[in-house]
Amino acid sequence: MLIGIDCRLWNQTGVGRYTRNLVQRLEEIDKHNEYILFFRQEDKKEFKIQNLKFKIQTADFAWHSLEEQIDFPRLLGKYSLDLMHFPYFSVPLFYKKPYVVTIHDLIVNKFSTGKASTLPYFLYRLKRVGYKIVVSNALKNAKKIITPSNAVKQDILQNYKNINSEKIDVTYEGGIEQISKLRALNLELPKGKYILRVGNFYPHKNIETLLSAFKSFSISFPDFKLVLVGKKDFFYKKIEKQIELLEIKRSVEFIENPQDSLLFSLYKNATATVVPSFMEGFSLTAVEAMGVGCPLIVSDISVHREICGNSALFFDASEKEELTLALTEIVRNNKIREELIKKGRTQAKKYSWGKMAEQTLTIYTSINSA
């Protein structure tokens, strides 16, 4: 087979991490198929080909753009692709050849207020209509739909009644791998004890509740810091304002987009990692923390129950008092900490990027043989 993979989000968080791990592991395991990887010009240099069956093609079209809808399918049409994989919902409406699409979540469906956008409200509403059209088309015409959890699969089935459950395959993602190599590194870390939170600052990540809970927690534990790992963007600026209003600026430290080696050490040395989200499609942060051996506190949502099992402390995402109590329990109760570390390491073994790539390759093959 000749398989195309859309790599235009290569350097983004979330989808980019998924795409990078998928491609790198397919290079290692697939000795039969040939691949064309479609990159934006600025990202091409980031990927070094290790397998001669993999080729790179420039596809310098921004996602969510008119070029993506018109020019990208024209480019794809120049190649005799047996299958195309879009690792993101943004499938061109006019692409009619066989494809697989990965749907990481349906979070945009649940935001109607414009809080999750930098656009004016009217333009956000217009963009949201476009999103719904594109997602509906992507799901309807895909040969297979890949999701990172059963929670997302069920979300699709509930929101898109015309989609057959047999069309959707769940492939769990991975965490930080090659941990043994990372252990040897000696990196500069935040001084003292700290609570860790990793990820972007979109509204559904519920950072406001974390900050409020941390303020209450710090009254009893003033020697603790809150370390926020992410990207300084529009949404981070809003979080900065809340930090100032809560008067906890001296207790909050920010680290922007660390490499895996530093991220590993941040998890390893944290008293706990918190994932306070209202919604998630998977939870890379949870899997990474469990794999490294960091006690985990997560919001009580279906995907966290699925991914974490009994390896975390759960709290109601809308109740800051519950999170404050969970933080206090983690700090004061060494027995619970040790239990969570042990259970988390066991739970994390269920998730691997290598396994995800193998399952994805099986999906490709099943479509070709159907």
Secondary structure, 3 states (H helix, E strand, C coil): CEEEEECCCCCCCCHHHHHHHHHHHHHHHCCCCEEEEEECHHHHHHCCCCCCCEEEEECCCCCCCHHHHHHHHHHHCCCCCCEEEECCCCCCCCCCCCEEEECCCCHHHHCCCCCCCCCCHHHHHHHHHHHHHHHHHHHHHCCEEEECCHHHHHHHHHHCCCCCHHHEEECCCCCCCCHHHHCCCCCCCCCCEEEEEECCCCHHHCHHHHHHHHHHHHHHCCCEEEEEEECCCHHHHHHHHHHHHCCCHHHEEEEECCCHHHHHHHHHHCCEEEECCCCCCCCHHHHHHHHHCCCEEEECCHHHHHHHCCCCEEECCCCHHHHHHHHHHHHHCHHHHHHHHHHHHHHHCCCCHHHHHHHHHHHHHHHHHC
